[in-house]
Amino acid sequence: MAKRKTKSVWLLVLLLFAGILIGTVLGNILGNLTGWGIFTNSIQFGTSGNPVWIDLFIFKFCFGISFKINFGSALGTIAALVLYYTAK
């Protein structure tokens, strides 16, 4: 019986992170060079304005996360997924 080859989840995470990062950088560069609105507009969501603070008198923790998504990062995500699923 032949062994079934499975792909690593860590490879998917790495490819998604790289795709988002490269797509965002290229989207910002294209937006600055061309001035096209599709690359310059972005959506931001998360706790950027009001993070959660936990004060334990000895330690003080701050939890917050913020995402900024533009067209380039969406294209980078799609490219990473296509690369992951088409790679052997």
C-alpha positions, 0 to 999 in steps of 0.5 A: 500500500502506498503512503499518502503524502501530507503537507505540513500545516507549518508550511501553510502558515509560513506561506500565508505569512510570507504572502501577506507580507510581500503582498502588503509591501508590493501593494503599498509600493504600487499605491505610492507609485501609481496612486490607484485607489485600490492599492491605497485604501485599506481596512483596519480592525482590531483593538488598536484604539483600546487594548485590554489591560490586566493589572496584577499589582506586580505585573501589568499586561497589555493585550491588543491586536490590529490588522490592516488589510489592503488589496495587495495583502489579499492578492498575496494571500490568494497567491500563497494558497494557490502555491500551497495547494498546487505544490507537490 
